[in-house]
């Protein structure tokens, strides 16, 4: 059986009655939103979903999350913005903006990454001192910063551009180069270096 040709309803029917699957998709618009936004309490509120069925769905969500974390561990060298976008793909599902810094060695190998700021629905501005405090502790040669736009639109705001320029300026003083700033959206993500913001 080729599962990729099944509809969203047909896929969900493996975990619940068809009518329930239709009701959930009507509520959340897509299977993507069901798997990433629906909480355990919300799932239990639908008629036809037993505790066992809810547990199966939650197990799938956890499997996807662990696969993402394992993918991060396997990424050793950053060669393109796409590598960074894949690394921070998990941010596309966050309800609030999170600002992360990735630390790199002299060969662009990933030393580690850390969240330095969690904001509101549309704001998670980080200060250069927070970013470079982490970078110095990790003895990083360079950094790449990333944050998400919960709205789904990855278009950089004026604040995003201003913060990026401040980070670049601070990095030059510390001799720790900021290589890129990635903005993660729902369907699309962008590199401010590719956009020309970082020269």
N, C-alpha and C positions, 0 to 999 in steps of 0.2 A: 504494500500500500504506500503510495506517495503522499505523505501527509501535507506537503506544501500546497496541494491543490484543495485542501479542505477549507471551508469557510470558517470564520471566527466562531459562529454558532456550533458548527460541527465539531470543532476542536473542544469547545467548552462542554459539549454534550458528553464527553468522556468523564466529566467530573460532576455532572448535575443533569436534571431533566431538561429537555429542550426548551420548555416554556420558561424555566428559570434562567437558562442561558440567554434567551432572547430579552428577558426583563433586565438582566444585568448589563447587557450590551447597550440596551436602550438608555440605561442610566448613565453609563460611563463612556458611551460613544464608540469605544474601540477596545479590543482585547489588550492593546498596549496599556491603556489607562486602567483596565481592570487589574492587570498583573503588577502595575507599578504604583497605583494610587489607592486602590481599595484596601482598607484595613481589615483585620480579622473581625472586628465588631461590625463593620459595614457588611461584610460578606454574610455573616450569620443572620443579618436582618432580612435576607431574601428567603422567601418560602421555597422549600425544596433543597436547601443546602444544609446538610447535616454536619455535625462537628467533624466527622471523618472526612467528608468532602472538603471542608474548609482547611483541614490539616494538609490534605494533598496539594491544594493550591499554594498554601504557604511554603510547603516543601519545595515546590517548583521555583517559587520566588527566591528562596534561599539558595537553591542550586545555581540559578542565574547569577546571583550576587557573588557566590564563591568562585564561579568561573571567571568573573570579571577580576576579582582579586588575584587569582592565579595568573591571569593574563598579564597583570601588572608586574608580578614577580618575574615572569619570563622575559619581560622587556628589559634588556640590558643596555643597549646603546640607542641614543636618539639621533636619527639621521634626517628626519623630515617633520614638519608640523603635524602630519598625519599620525606619526608615532605618538605624539603628545596628546592629540585629540582622542586616540584610542585609549591611552592610559587614563585619561580623565573622563571617559565616557560615562562613568557612573554618576557624574554630576548632573546629567540631563534629567534625572528623576527627582532631584531635590526640590522641596517646596520653598526653600529659602536660598538666598545667594550665599555661596561659600567661596572663599578666596584661598587658593592653595599655592604653595611654592614647591617646585621640584628642584632638587639639588643635583648638580652634575660635577663630575671630575674633569680633569684636563682633556680626557678623550671622549667627552660627552656621554660617559657612562652614568647611569642613574645611581646616585648614592641613597636617595630616599625622597620622600615627599611628606608635606605636613600642611594641615589646614591652619591658617593664621587668623582667619576672621569668618564669623558667621553673622549674617545680617538679617534684614527683614525680607519681605517678598521681593523687593526690587533694589536692595542696597546692601552691599557687603564690602565697602571700601576698606582696603588695608593700607597701613602706613609703611613706608620704606623701612623704618626701624624694626617693625615686626618681622618683615621678610628677611632682612639681612642679619637680624639677631639669630634666626634659625640657620641661615646660610653659613654664618661664621662658626656656629657650634658644630656644624657638619663638615667644616673645612671645605666648603664647596668652591670650585673654581669659577662656576657660572650658575645661573638660575634661569628657570622658565616659570612664569606665573600663569595661573589659570583661574577662571571663575565662571560660574554659570548664570544664565538668565532664565529664571523660572517661567517667565512669560513665553519662552520658546523662541523669541526673536533674538538672534545673536548680533544684531546691529550694535556696534559700540556707541556708548553714550559719550557726552562731553567729559563726564567724570571719569569714565574708563580711560579715555585718551590722556587726561590730565594725570591720573594716577600712574599710568604707564610711563609717561615722561619723567615724573618724579622718581620712579624706581630706577630708570635708566641713569638719571643724573646721580642718584645716591650710589649706584653700583660703580660708577666711574671713580668716585672718590675712594671707594673701598677696594678697587681693582677686582670686583666681582661682576662680570658682565651679565646683563639681563638679555638673554637671547631671543625671547619671544613672550608674548602675552596671548594666551588662547581663551576665547570666549565660547563656552559650550551652550548650544541651544537644543531644542527638541529634535528638529529635523536636520539642522545644519549647524556647523561650528566653524569659526574662523580664526585665522592667525593674524594678529595685528602687524607682524613682520611682513607677511604677504600683502597686507592691505597698505603697506607703506608707512605706517605709523612709527615703526622701529626701523631705522636706517642701518 
